Amino acid sequence: MIARRYSYTLIILVLLVVALIILRMQLPSLVKDYLNDKMADMGNYQGEIADVDIHLWRGAYSVDQLEITKKDQPSVVFFKAETIDTSVSWTALLRGKIVADVDLINAEIHLVDDKADDKPLEESTWRQTVQEIIPLKIDRFNIDNGEIHFHNFKSDPPVHLVFHQLNGEITNLSNADRSDGLEYADFDLQGLLFDDANANLNGELDPLGDFHNFALNLKITGIELTRLNEVSEAYGNFNFKSGKGDFVMELQAEDAQLNGYAKPILDNVEIFDLEKDLEEGVFNAAWHAIVGAFGRIFRNEPRDRIATQIEIRGDLDDPDVSAWQAFLAILQNAFVNAFESDFGRETDPESSPSQNNKSDESETRSQSEPESDADTDSVDCSLRPMWEQCD
């Protein structure tokens, strides 16, 4: 009798172990099907996952080959990632909190400037999907070797900018319900533009919000200006022959009201290439000559430097387009107006290009020359971003 009872118990245990093994083997497929079902309808977007791995021993699961596209443009990738690894934060668990650490590995996001196709995203659907994919509160979001692509497929020439080798962290990130107010996350990313220009992007935003409230600081140094010719030709009808440049921008949006400034700083720049532009036509050549003239007038010698501060203001709340498209339109208008009107304006009245322009050529040169070696090596604080100290 006792032996029979033990045999029943053993059989039950064996069956339970077998059931757990089968469940463990089927679990990745079940989770994959669940996630793909949730990502099939994200408002204007749709997503798909190639594989899911479960790591029970460390309380984690990873999503492989995630891809998100727009429903009306399935051939254009909006976001893709080689691996998204989500795990329980053991340090937080020891403090009595159940939160997740997320590692985003080899991810790309593709942003498109397209006024015709860009529509406001159905934010409630997007937020709900993210909450279902990652049901835990996120403590740390790590980005490893990411890329940000900016496209304009319809401009002439087409534009493609790439920030790559992006590494950094997003902290204080929450996917909780926004009914009680905004949830701001802090981010700090470093990467490269065009393989050699160092880029740093930091600030705060609500990644699951409506892009109406954020703070953003961008600094790029060592840009080879000729590599910006796609952008300058598409948006400004001019190109660079040579030169290097730095770029800083600080923006803040509160209740959809965008305020800030951008400051391009160009060294040893040549804008007008006569031979090339004469081949393109008289009108193009004339326009490039005008832009090149502005560069010569507002050159800050002896450093052979051109600099301007571009004020950026606008309203991101437009019912006809997304906040992202409104953001791009505001930036485009600000930069085009700056190049057409007061390119070269500086905040220091003594070095103001408008004042230099009023004087004759010899007086301009004498004012721009250094009075001593110390003056030549001094730091121009007006060309520094606000987050850097300057003595």
MILORO-256612 format. One record per atom (N, C-alpha, C): x, y, z; residue in one letter. Coordinates in steps of 0.001 Angstrom, whole numbers, padded with zeros to 6 digits, always signed. Layout:
REM residues N
XYZA ...
END
This chain:
REM residues 391
+000831-001214+000000M +000000+000000+000000M +000864+001263+000000M +001868+001236+000904I +002772+002382+000993I +003571+002517-000298I +004003+001373-000843A +004767+001396-002092A +003924+001952-003226A +002629+001563-003251R +001749+002071-004293R +001574+003586-004159R +001473+004085-002898R +001314+005524-002687R +002547+006276-003173R +003724+005727-002863Y +004959+006351-003333Y +005048+006344-004854Y +004570+005261-005466S +004616+005186-006926S +003694+006226-007552S +002506+006452-006957Y +001602+007492-007450Y +002244+008884-007337Y +002868+009105-006170T +003530+010402-005955T +004650+010620-006960T +005421+009557-007208L +006521+009657-008154L +006011+009925-009565L +004920+009241-009922I +004340+009448-011255I +003863+010889-011417I +003203+011408-010364I +002716+012795-010421I +003880+013771-010562I +004945+013540-009800L +006112+014419-009886L +006750+014359-011268L +006860+013147-011818V +007448+012993-013149V +006597+013711-014189V +005269+013537-014098L +004374+014207-015042L +004463+015725-014913L +004586+016190-013654L +004705+017634-013434L +005996+018172-014034L +007090+017428-013833V +008371+017854-014405V +008307+017869-015925V +007707+016824-016496V +007568+016762-017951V +006723+017926-018462V +005625+018241-017738A +004758+019353-018142A +005512+020678-018085A +006325+020848-017022L +007107+022085-016910L +008142+022192-018021L +008747+021062-018369I +009733+021074-019454I +009071+021441-020776I +007895+020838-021030I +007169+021154-022266I +006751+022622-022286I +006257+023104-021118L +005862+024513-021035L +007052+025424-021272L +008204+025051-020679R +009413+025865-020882R +009826+025880-022347R +009681+024763-023016M +010048+024691-024425M +009090+025506-025294M +007816+025533-024908Q +006811+026243-025691Q +006674+027713-025306Q +007217+028083-024136L +007010+029437-023627L +007520+030520-024577L +008738+030407-025135P +009180+031454-026067P +008235+031644-027243P +007736+030536-027788S +006810+030642-028916S +005502+031298-028496S +005011+030953-027295L +003771+031554-026801L +003937+033058-026579L +005063+033452-025975V +005323+034873-025731V +005484+035618-027054V +006177+035009-027997K +006349+035627-029317K +005003+035873-029989K +004128+034866-029980D +002808+035026-030603D +001995+036102-029891D +002109+036150-028558Y +001380+037164-027788Y +001848+038570-028157Y +003171+038762-028208L +003711+040088-028510L +003398+040502-029944L +003523+039580-030882N +003209+039914-032272N +001742+040276-032441N +000877+039617-031672D -000544+039957-031732D -000782+041375-031216D -000091+041747-030143K -000244+043093-029594K +000344+044158-030520K +001431+043819-031209M +002107+044800-032057M +001500+044898-033449M +000557+044043-033759A -000070+044087-035083A -000911+045336-035272A -001345+045943-034168D -002175+047144-034260D -001710+048154-033228D -000884+049108-033682M -000409+050195-032825M -000777+051528-033470M -002037+051699-033760G -002466+052925-034415G -001995+052955-035852G -001149+053943-036179N -000617+054077-037535N +000540+053130-037811N +000978+052393-036800Y +002163+051558-036922Y +001829+050093-036673Y +002753+049231-037106Q +002646+047805-036860Q +004040+047252-036620Q +004119+046172-035846G +005419+045617-035519G +005438+044109-035589G +006647+043566-035621E +006814+042116-035685E +008117+041734-035008E +008100+040575-034343I +009266+040051-033639I +009637+038708-034258I +010938+038494-034482A +011382+037239-035094A +011529+036124-034075A +011971+036459-032861D +012233+035398-031886D +012212+035975-030478D +011931+035103-029515V +011941+035464-028098V +012721+034401-027336V +013599+034821-026452D +014346+033907-025581D +013977+034193-024132D +013752+033122-023369I +013411+033236-021951I +014609+032809-021119I +014987+033626-020147H +016114+033326-019262H +015594+033307-017822H +015037+032167-017428L +014415+032080-016108L +015430+032239-014987L +016655+031779-015201W +017646+031789-014136W +018016+033200-013697W +017826+034203-014569R +018110+035585-014172R +016883+036478-014258R +015725+035862-014410G +014487+036631-014445G +014435+037597-015600G +014685+037101-016814A +014781+037980-017979A +014214+037303-019215A +013883+038141-020187Y +013576+037635-021525Y +014107+038635-022541Y +014455+038135-023710S +014996+038996-024761S +014184+038829-026031S +013986+039946-026705V +013272+039991-027978V +014306+040204-029077V +014274+039360-030090D +015249+039436-031176D +014580+039890-032470D +015310+040747-033207Q +014884+041210-034534Q +013487+041844-034500Q +013355+042851-033656L +012114+043629-033612L +012118+044648-034751L +010986+044775-035433E +010868+045741-036521E +009491+046387-036485E +009458+047728-036551I +008208+048489-036549I +008163+049337-037815I +007042+049290-038522T +006855+050063-039747T +005524+050798-039691T +005367+051787-040570K +004077+052448-040734K +003183+051568-041594K +001900+051525-041250K +000978+050663-041982K +000872+051043-043454K +000913+052337-043747D +000780+052760-045137D +002114+052788-045870D +003236+052502-045153Q +004558+052431-045773Q +005330+051250-045186Q +004879+050027-045412P +005527+048874-044772P +006966+048656-045204P +007364+049224-046338S +008737+049044-046806S +009723+049972-046105S +009224+051008-045420V +010080+051964-044719V +010082+051635-043230V +011238+051270-042719V +011355+050897-041307V +011341+052148-040443V +010489+052156-039418F +010492+053242-038442F +011467+052934-037311F +011443+051704-036816F +012320+051309-035716F +012643+049831-035858F +013894+049494-035609K +014264+048086-035545K +015399+047915-034546K +015462+046732-033961A +016486+046439-032968A +016900+044986-033095A +018194+044757-032998E +018690+043380-033045E +018265+042619-031798E +018384+043249-030631T +018011+042595-029374T +017508+043634-028381T +016419+043300-027707I +015952+044075-026556I +015897+043117-025379I +016784+043314-024426D +016880+042419-023274D +016248+043091-022063D +015229+042459-021500T +014517+042992-020338T +014719+042050-019163T +015228+042574-018061S +015507+041738-016890S +015083+042454-015622S +014810+041669-014600V +014485+042232-013293V +015743+042849-012698V +015621+044060-012179S +016750+044728-011533S +016922+044148-010132S +017979+043350-009944W +018169+042697-008643W +018533+043706-007563W +019261+044758-007919T +019590+045772-006910T +018325+046455-006406T +017391+046742-007320A +016125+047344-006902A +015269+046348-006138A +015350+045064-006526L +014563+044036-005843L +014983+043908-004386L +016279+044073-004119L +016759+044020-002741L +016237+045191-001916L +015838+046274-002602R +015255+047420-001908R +013737+047319-001840R +013202+046190-002280G +011764+045979-002201G +010989+046516-003378G +011663+046823-004494K +010992+047342-005680K +011150+046359-006836K +010071+046148-007570I +010108+045281-008743I +010140+046169-009984I +011323+046345-010536V +011500+047176-011728V +012397+046427-012707V +012463+046928-013926A +013210+046249-014981A +014372+047089-015471A +015431+046410-015883D +016519+047013-016640D +016380+046558-018086D +016468+047498-019019V +016304+047179-020436V +017576+047565-021182V +018106+046619-021962D +019266+046868-022817D +018822+046814-024269D +019033+047928-024969L +018676+048040-026383L +019964+047929-027195L +020095+046843-027957I +021355+046521-028625I +021185+046626-030140I +022068+047407-030764N +022072+047573-032228N +020693+047971-032752N +020186+049073-032229A +018856+049550-032624A +018975+050734-033577A +017970+050905-034420E +017897+052029-035354E +016506+052638-035298E +016458+053966-035335I +015191+054666-035504I +015323+055566-036727I +014316+055543-037582H +014336+056299-038830H +013241+057365-038780H +013661+058626-038792L +012747+059762-038751L +012658+060369-040143L +011441+060607-040604V +011217+061053-041977V +010547+062418-041974V +011109+063342-042745D +010480+064646-042973D +009592+064505-044201D +008304+064338-043967D +007353+064126-045058D +006029+064740-044656D +005781+065958-045113K +004569+066672-044714K +003313+065979-045212K +003411+065293-046349A +002207+064693-046931A +001758+063465-046164A +002733+062682-045663D +002370+061402-045073D +002367+061406-043560D +002916+062455-042950D +003033+062442-041496D +001713+062829-040853D +001154+061924-040069K -000100+062145-039362K +000134+061955-037870K -000695+062586-037035P -000531+062406-035604P -000679+060944-035215P +000223+060476-034366L +000188+059102-033898L -000917+058917-032881L -001599+057769-032956E -002609+057444-031962E -001884+057040-030680E -001638+058041-029817E -000734+057866-028691E -001236+056854-027674E -002549+056793-027443S -003070+055863-026455S -002785+054426-026862S -002908+054112-028170T -002635+052764-028655T -001159+052435-028522T -000302+053370-028887W +001144+053176-028780W +001550+052943-027327W +001073+053777-026429R +001428+053650-025019R +000949+052321-024451R -000260+051915-024797Q -000808+050659-024302Q +000029+049476-024775Q +000479+049511-026022T +001289+048417-026551T +002614+048317-025813T +003279+049445-025576V +004549+049437-024852V +004362+048891-023443V +003282+049279-022788Q +003014+048796-021439Q +002780+047290-021414Q +002197+046747-022476E +001948+045314-022520E +003212+044529-022857E +004083+045105-023696I +005334+044435-024031I +006274+044416-022833I +006373+045542-022122I +007224+045639-020926I +006324+046033-019762I +005710+045054-019085P +004721+045378-018053P +005313+045957-016779P +006629+045836-016573L +007251+046345-015361L +007670+047801-015536L +007775+048505-014424K +008344+049845-014451K +009825+049741-014794K +010301+050607-015688I +011683+050546-016164I +012553+051465-015314I +013592+050895-014722D +014509+051679-013894D +015641+052269-014730D +016140+051489-015683R +017271+051939-016501R +017101+051402-017915R +017319+052281-018882F +017218+051903-020294F +018570+052194-020923F +019321+051144-021231N +020669+051293-021765N +020665+051131-023280N +021338+052043-023980I +021434+052002-025438I +022863+051654-025824I +023010+050580-026588D +024323+050077-026989D +024410+050046-028514D +025276+050910-029065N +025529+050960-030508N +024248+051230-031299N +023565+052298-030943G +022337+052664-031637G +022588+053622-032793G +021557+053837-033591E +021631+054757-034725E +020337+055548-034829E +020466+056836-035199I +019314+057677-035519I +019480+058149-036954I +018517+057822-037807H +018545+058209-039212H +017490+059284-039457H +017875+060313-040195F +016931+061344-040614F +016850+061336-042133F +015623+061210-042676H +015426+061111-044119H +014483+062201-044615H +014736+062647-045823N +013735+063347-046618N +013827+062752-048017N +012907+061842-048332F +012962+061125-049602F +012495+061985-050773F +011750+063059-050488K +011140+063847-051553K +011875+065149-051847K +012912+065461-051098S +013663+066690-051353S +014610+066483-052535S +015178+067575-053019D +016121+067526-054135D +017395+068254-053725D +018482+067519-053408P +018612+066061-053441P +017975+065421-052207P +017728+064101-052235P +017226+063419-051033P +018227+063550-049884P +017710+063630-048672V +018546+063846-047491V +018599+062577-046651V +019801+062245-046189H +019969+061122-045272H +021098+061462-044308H +020744+061778-043072L +021710+062039-042007L +021697+060867-041036L +022875+060486-040551V +022961+059340-039648V +023808+059702-038430V +023216+059583-037262F +023962+059565-036012F +024161+058094-035657F +025401+057664-035509H +025622+056245-035237H +026608+056080-034085H +026831+054818-033718Q +027622+054469-032535Q +027104+055206-031303Q +025782+055284-031192L +025161+055947-030047L +025187+055027-028836L +025688+055559-027739N +025717+054829-026477N +025275+055770-025371N +024548+055238-024416G +024099+056074-023311G +022985+055420-022530G +022397+056209-021651E +021352+055697-020770E +020167+056647-020717E +019013+056057-020510I +017802+056799-020174I +017378+056321-018798I +017243+057240-017860T +016896+056884-016488T +015583+057553-016084T +015054+057099-014958N +013770+057599-014444N +012653+057393-015459N +012772+056323-016235L +011787+056045-017276L +010632+055256-016685L +009420+055678-016997S +008229+055005-016479S +007238+054785-017607S +006673+053580-017651N +005606+053298-018603N +004254+053251-017901N +004164+053955-016769A +002927+053977-015992A +001867+054816-016689A +000639+054712-016195D -000480+055473-016748D -000211+056970-016594D -000472+057741-017657R -000220+059182-017649R -001422+059985-017157R -002425+059355-016625S -003614+060091-016185S -003305+061021-015023S -002255+060709-014254D -001893+061550-013112D -000872+062629-013474D -000479+062707-014731G +000476+063730-015141G +001628+063141-015930G +002538+064011-016375L +003672+063596-017183L +004698+062846-016349L +005438+061960-017007E +006523+061219-016384E +007791+061512-017183E +008676+062334-016618Y +009871+062741-017350Y +010999+061731-017148Y +011716+061458-018231A +012907+060623-018188A +014114+061471-018569A +015247+061193-017937D +016500+061874-018258D +017297+061012-019236D +017896+061649-020235F +018686+060893-021203F +020006+061591-021465F +021017+060788-021745D +022354+061296-022052D +022990+060327-023042D +023186+060779-024280L +023696+059925-025349L +024932+060551-025977L +025879+059702-026363Q +027057+060138-027104Q +027171+059290-028367Q +027629+059909-029443G +027774+059175-030690G +028547+059974-031712G +028413+059583-032971L +029128+060215-034072L +028156+060618-035170L +028473+061735-035824L +027792+062144-037044L +028811+062101-038173L +028499+061384-039251F +029410+061256-040400F +030752+060641-040004F +030752+059706-039105D +031940+058919-038755D +032979+059664-037923D +033008+061007-037957D +034110+061699-037296D +033690+062885-036436D +032452+063335-036533A +031997+064474-035732A +031367+063960-034441A +031925+064364-033314N +031414+063910-032021N +030102+064607-031689N +029134+063827-031236A +027810+064363-030914A +027426+063961-029500A +026813+064907-028786N +026288+064645-027446N +024872+065193-027360N +023962+064355-026916L +022558+064731-026800L +022085+064383-025405L +021555+065385-024684N +021032+065108-023352N +019828+065994-023082N +019087+065646-022050G +017901+066414-021705G +016892+065564-020979G +015627+065956-021071E +014553+065203-020440E +013302+065299-021304E +012523+064216-021286L +011264+064187-022026L +010410+063051-021488L +009151+063044-021935D +008247+061940-021643D +008128+061113-022918D +008861+059986-023026P +008880+059240-024289P +007540+058650-024676P +006634+058499-023727L +005297+057994-024034L +004268+059112-024017L +004740+060360-023956G +003837+061503-023952G +003557+061997-025356G +003164+063245-025456D +002730+063810-026731D +003766+064730-027372D +005018+064724-026877F +006101+065544-027429F +005778+067029-027329F +005039+067406-026298H +004713+068812-026070H +005514+069408-024917H +006223+068569-024172N +007004+069032-023032N +008338+068285-023017N +009430+069030-023145F +010744+068401-023136F +011817+069474-023022F +013023+069040-022723A +014216+069885-022771A +015291+069101-023501A +016001+069762-024408L +016960+069063-025266L +018193+069927-025455L +019366+069333-025264N +020644+069989-025515N +021438+069133-026494N +021871+069721-027587L +022634+069000-028605L +023928+069748-028887L +025027+069010-028929K +026327+069598-029255K +027052+068661-030220K +027482+069207-031361I +028232+068440-032356I +029503+069217-032675I +030643+068554-032653T +031922+069220-032910T +032675+068492-034020T +033406+069276-034815G +034261+068710-035850G +033523+068220-037077G +032510+068969-037532I +031731+068559-038702I +032461+068976-039977I +032696+068050-040877E +033178+068384-042218E +031993+068934-043010E +032030+070231-043316L +030849+070901-043864L +030429+070360-045225L +031368+069854-046005T +030986+069321-047314T +030048+068126-047181T +030067+067459-046046R +029188+066307-045848R +027765+066731-045500R +027573+068049-045319L +026230+068583-045089L +025582+069096-046370L +026214+068877-047506N +025701+069472-048738N +024320+068960-049125N +023999+067709-048805E +022639+067228-049063E +021624+068110-048338E +021915+068416-047079V +020997+069219-046269V +020959+070656-046764V +022140+071259-046995S +022178+072670-047398S +021546+072879-048771S +021730+071936-049685E +021129+072078-051010E +019625+071851-050960E +019190+070871-050163A +017760+070561-050106A +016969+071655-049413A +017531+072246-048342Y +016773+073200-047544Y +017206+074648-047743Y +018394+074885-048313G +018866+076258-048441G +019371+076647-049811G +019401+075702-050762N +019853+075993-052124N +021287+076525-052181N +022163+076014-051351F +023580+076331-051461F +024358+075117-050979F +025663+075121-051244N +026492+074033-050745N +027828+074574-050261N +028556+073715-049556F +029853+074082-049004F +030955+073494-049881F +031969+074307-050110K +033139+073816-050833K +034168+073249-049861K +034285+073858-048687S +035237+073384-047688S +034869+073987-046342S +035559+073531-045310G +035365+074082-043977G +034974+073031-042961G +035123+073415-041707K +034691+072578-040589K +033775+073422-039709K +033004+072744-038882G +032073+073488-038051G +031676+072752-036792G +031165+073524-035843D +030548+072999-034631D +029104+073472-034600D +028305+072792-033800F +026886+073142-033735F +026381+072866-032328F +025729+073861-031733V +025097+073668-030432V +023650+074132-030525V +022784+073450-029795M +021369+073808-029800M +020767+073472-028443M +019989+074397-027916E +019245+074191-026680E +017784+074514-026935E +016917+073564-026644L +015491+073740-026873L +014715+073317-025638L +013607+073996-025413Q +012705+073635-024322Q +011273+073850-024786Q +010436+072859-024540A +009018+072954-024883A +008193+072789-023615A +007239+073683-023436E +006324+073617-022298E +004918+073892-022801E +004044+072918-022592D +002663+073017-023092D +002648+073338-024585D +003502+072644-025343A +003581+072727-026809A +004203+074021-027318A +004688+074904-026427Q +005343+076138-026857Q +006858+075921-026853Q +007448+075932-028047L +008865+075642-028211L +009681+076926-028176L +010750+076933-027374N +011663+078070-027286N +013092+077551-027206N +014009+078320-027758G +015409+077947-027667G +016238+078653-028715G +017429+078142-028931Y +018325+078740-029913Y +019227+077651-030491Y +019775+077940-031645A +020812+077111-032253A +021967+078015-032632A +023174+077486-032559K +024346+078301-032860K +025321+077492-033716K +025265+077655-035045P +026297+077059-035895P +027555+077916-035883P +028708+077271-035783I +030000+077959-035756I +030863+077328-036841I +031190+078090-037883L +031861+077557-039058L +033263+078138-039169L +034260+077275-039368D +035657+077695-039484D +036188+077413-040885D +036920+078407-041432N +037574+078260-042737N +036596+077776-043798N +035429+078401-043836V +034365+077920-044706V +034415+078617-046062V +034198+077839-047107E +033998+078355-048457E +032661+077829-048947E +031780+078755-049316I +030424+078371-049689I +030232+078352-051194I +030869+079267-051907F +030573+079421-053330F +031630+078732-054181F +031210+077749-054967D +032081+077064-055914D +031655+077501-057309D +032340+078501-057885L +031882+079137-059118L +031802+078158-060277L +032845+077359-060481E +032862+076473-061642E +031717+075470-061588E +031512+074883-060438K +030437+073893-060313K +029082+074529-060540K +028868+075719-059955D +027544+076319-060017D +027241+076938-061371D +028260+077392-062087L +028001+077882-063434L +027520+076753-064335L +028023+075541-064069E +027538+074397-064829E +026077+074112-064514E +025649+074400-063286E +024276+074131-062891E +023313+075190-063408E +023809+076384-063735G +022921+077411-064250G +023173+078755-063612G +022739+079820-064292V +022982+081189-063845V +022272+081473-062536V +021033+081024-062385F +020259+081370-061194F +020839+080700-059950F +021231+079440-060073N +021867+078778-058948N +023174+079464-058595N +023959+079819-059595A +025234+080479-059340A +025032+081807-058630A +024016+082567-059033A +023739+083858-058398A +023377+083669-056935A +022539+082683-056651W +022136+082450-055254W +023334+082044-054406W +024185+081156-054918H +025356+080727-054160H +026301+081895-053934H +026406+082794-054899A +027262+083969-054736A +026762+084850-053609A +025439+085005-053510I +024856+085816-052433I +025177+085202-051080I +024974+083879-050961V +025258+083203-049694V +026737+083301-049359V +027596+083124-050376G +029025+083256-050144G +029411+084651-049716G +028742+085669-050245A +029012+087053-049852A +028697+087271-048388A +027592+086697-047909F +027276+086812-046488F +028398+086220-045650F +028949+085094-046106G +030038+084482-045371G +031250+085374-045304G +031576+086062-046393R +032743+086939-046403R +032519+088174-045545R +031303+088730-045575I +031014+089936-044803I +031086+089657-043309I +030536+088522-042891F +030391+088258-041468F +031468+087330-040929F +032567+087229-041653R +033647+086384-041177R +034323+087053-039978R +034571+086267-038934N +035122+086778-037685N +036627+086527-037682N +037408+087443-038217E +038843+087262-038289E +039450+087598-036935E +040675+087103-036569P +041566+086349-037436P +041283+084848-037453P +040270+084395-036785R +040017+082959-036720R +039366+082430-037986R +039008+083312-038910D +038339+082895-040140D +037073+082131-039789D +036292+082701-038904R +035129+082020-038321R +033842+082757-038646R +032796+081984-038957I +031446+082511-039134I +030586+081931-038022I +029811+082779-037371A +028947+082293-036296A +027668+083104-036270A +026609+082469-035864T +025335+083155-035686T +024542+082452-034601T +023652+083180-033985Q +022721+082578-033028Q +021318+082674-033611Q +020678+081539-033764I +019368+081459-034393I +018320+081228-033312I +017412+082169-033153E +016335+082016-032184E +015265+081082-032762E +014787+080172-031924I +013807+079172-032356I +012578+079276-031462I +011433+079545-032061R +010172+079627-031325R +009057+079079-032205R +008059+078470-031570G +006932+077977-032352G +005968+077173-031512G +004867+076776-032135D +003797+076024-031483D +003788+074604-032037D +003926+073615-031151L +003944+072215-031564L +002555+071600-031645L +001551+072327-031217D +000190+071781-031163D -000548+072130-032455D -000496+071222-033412D -001174+071403-034698D -002022+070165-034958D -003339+070305-035071P -004195+069128-035245P -003994+068421-036575P -003379+069087-037552D -003249+068502-038883D -001985+067677-039064D -000990+067900-038221V +000263+067149-038334V +000691+066718-036943V +001658+065800-036902S +002178+065355-035618S +003053+066439-035002S +003304+066307-033700A +004195+067249-033027A +005602+067174-033613A +006014+065977-034042W +007336+065820-034658W +007434+066624-035946W +006406+066554-036805Q +006437+067292-038060Q +006396+068799-037805Q +005609+069228-036820A +005587+070644-036459A +006959+071090-035962A +007634+070235-035210F +008972+070514-034701F +009949+070718-035857F +009911+069833-036848L +010795+069963-038005L +010519+071246-038778L +009246+071582-038943A +008885+072791-039687A +009405+074040-038987A +009316+074075-037658I +009814+075225-036898I +011321+075369-037080I +012061+074253-036972L +013511+074306-037148L +013878+074750-038561L +013197+074195-039553Q +013503+074550-040940Q +013282+076036-041187Q +012166+076564-040735N +011874+077985-040939N +012903+078868-040246N +013305+078478-039030A +014270+079281-038281A +015607+079344-039004A +016084+078206-039511F +017385+078181-040162F +017355+078872-041517F +016307+078664-042288V +016209+079317-043593V +016149+080826-043428V +015356+081305-042470N +015262+082747-042230N +016602+083322-041795N +017345+082551-040986A +018642+083037-040520A +019616+083190-041680A +019666+082213-042573F +020588+082299-043698F +020183+083395-044672F +018886+083658-044785E +018429+084656-045741E +018536+086077-045207E +018559+086247-043869S +018507+087603-043323S +019773+087995-042583S +020056+087356-041437D +021137+087878-040590D +022177+086827-040264D +022572+086038-041223F +023600+085032-040982F +024895+085710-040559F +025406+085309-039381G +026613+085917-038864G +026386+086764-037644G +025117+086935-037184R +024849+087789-036029R +025416+087159-034766R +026085+087982-033936E +026632+087509-032684E +026051+088316-031545E +026132+087758-030328T +025543+088423-029175T +026432+089533-028631T +027730+089477-028906D +028660+090492-028422D +028563+091719-029315D +028152+092893-028787P +027980+094067-029641P +029268+094529-030287P +030421+094293-029644E +031672+094747-030219E +032043+093950-031458E +031552+092702-031532S +031859+091872-032696S +030638+091649-033545S +029608+092495-033369S +028364+092323-034116S +028595+092509-035596S +028198+091521-036417P +028395+091658-037856P +027638+092834-038440P +026494+093175-037874S +025738+094295-038416S +026497+095593-038242S +027211+095747-037117Q +027992+096953-036919Q +029220+096956-037820Q +029856+095803-037951N +031008+095722-038829N +030629+096029-040266N +029418+095633-040646N +028960+095847-042015N +028752+097326-042312N +028463+098127-041290K +028224+099549-041489K +029521+100317-041712K +030610+099798-041208S +031885+100485-041377S +032509+100105-042704S +033535+100881-043100D +034196+100562-044363D +035089+099347-044178D +035656+098865-045299E +036365+097598-045281E +037609+097667-044421E +038349+098772-044494S +039575+098870-043717S +039284+098929-042239S +038220+099657-041857E +037862+099758-040443E +037423+098406-039916E +036707+097640-040737T +036261+096308-040328T +037445+095413-040034T +038463+095496-040911R +039626+094647-040712R +040386+095037-039460R +040509+096347-039218S +041249+096786-038044S +040538+096407-036770S +039203+096469-036774Q +038453+096103-035568Q +038548+094621-035288Q +038624+093810-036338S +038629+092368-036138S +040002+091834-035782S +041111+092631-035998E +042442+092151-035697E +042675+092177-034197E +043424+091224-033665P +043688+091179-032228P +044634+092284-031804P +044417+092837-030606E +045284+093889-030089E +046550+093307-029477E +046485+092023-029096S +047649+091386-028512S +047528+089896-028712S +048627+089187-028385D +048582+087734-028467D +047562+087164-027513D +047376+087811-026381A +046398+087327-025410A +045010+087395-025968A +044733+088502-026721D +043407+088627-027311D +043170+087549-028350D +044222+087194-029088T +044068+086175-030121T +043696+084840-029517T +044282+084513-028353D +044042+083212-027736D +042880+083218-026772D +042230+084354-026575S +041136+084418-025609S +039941+083626-026102S +039121+083207-025162V +037945+082401-025474V +036747+083303-025671V +036051+083116-026773D +034833+083878-027057D +033660+083184-026385D +033237+083723-025228C +032193+083063-024448C +030857+083048-025158C +030643+083986-026083S +029353+084025-026775S +029169+082836-027696S +030283+082140-028007L +030186+080990-028894L +030135+079682-028118L +030002+079771-026794R +029899+078580-025979R +028444+078266-025686R +028077+076967-025605P +026719+076624-025174P +026517+076968-023717P +025246+077136-023310M +024950+077615-021970M +025392+076629-020895M +025460+075299-021245W +025783+074338-020197W +027294+074244-019955W +028137+074991-020717E +029568+075013-020482E +029946+076304-019773E +030818+076182-018780Q +031285+077370-018078Q +032357+078060-018906Q +032435+079375-018774C +033409+080153-019541C +033948+081252-018648C +035255+081326-018535D +035875+082355-017691D +036192+083587-018510D 
END
